[in-house]
Amino acid sequence: MAAEADTTDPQGRPSARWSDRHPTEAAAAYALAYLLLASGAGLLAAVLPSPAAKAVVVTAAWIATITISLLLVLSLCRIAMRPRTEVLWVFATTVVFCLARPIVFAFLGRLLGHPAAGKRVAEALSFLPAQELFGNIALIIWAAFLGKLVSRLIREGKLLLPIVLIAALADIITVYWGPVAHITENVPEVAQALSASAPVAPPPGVAAPILAAVGIGDFLFLAVFLAAIIRHAMEPARTTWATLALMLVAPFAFIFAPEGYGIPGLPFLAIAVLWANWRHLRFTLEEKRALAFAGVLVAALAASIWVLLHR
């Protein structure tokens, strides 16, 4: 898979952690752990008679698999590759994702005017007993490699500040008023295909403080930011754990979300990235003025979009 891995911490010292020194092996271990833990938790939740016990198992499984997912993305971002190799891995993981999530073919069939053919292909490829879990892993890995490739556009670490803020604002707009809202409402199977669902769904009537699904965009941008953070010797581990902490409290944001909508994940990710790497974000006075001017323009644009959408 890889060339030479990143084996130093942000201060340039050799890393003592096995997962940092052997990111390829760590990524494989995290992917296997995700599948085993999610499968085991699903079997356990199915046989427990108590709703309270089921809720505990579902919540614990969600916390554990979210943690493993973030560590998987971090390990994949630590694998040093040439740009051409990353392109090849993006292509390969795209193919694997489509095979693991055959519902994609059903959607493509509808899009191309051959819904019956697309449905037949999707049904033919739906044969694995834990296909949803394999689809989750395939989506996370695909998003991580794509994010690594996109991160090469970030030439300086301090550029993370404007990028994460704009990404967070764009995510809010798209989730509530843009294409994400349209897809969720009108083409739910696409939203399902492009999300990593909770590994164990709560049974009917059982409440559990978990996210039902995490979209591909959240994993993709996490990989973009982590790969850039690693490349520019910032704080990848701290960013990962800060992201986890905010993802654990994210379900409670549904209290404030409009009914029938999801919650945008990038604002939480933006807070984690900025908090963990703030000391690395240093700007000259001229750059600060330019950022302030750009911030005013972006805020004005966002306000204009909100007004147009609410007419």
Protein Blocks (a to p, Z undefined) as FASTA:
>chain_A
ZZcddfbdfkopacfbfklmmmmlmmmmmmmmmmmmmmmmmmmmmmpmblklmmmmmmmm
mmmmmmmmmmmmmmmmmpccdfklmmmmmmmmmmmmmmmmmmlmmmmmmmnopaklmmmm
mmmmmmbfklmmmmmmmmmmmmmmmmmmmmmmmmbfklmmmmmmmmmmmmmmmmmmmmml
mmmmmmmmlmmmmpccdfbdcdehiacdddfbdcfklmmmmmmmmmmmmmnopafklmmm
mmmmmmmmmmmmmmmpcehiacdfklmmmmmmmmmmmmmmccdfklmmmmmmmmmmmmmm
mmmmmmmmmZZ
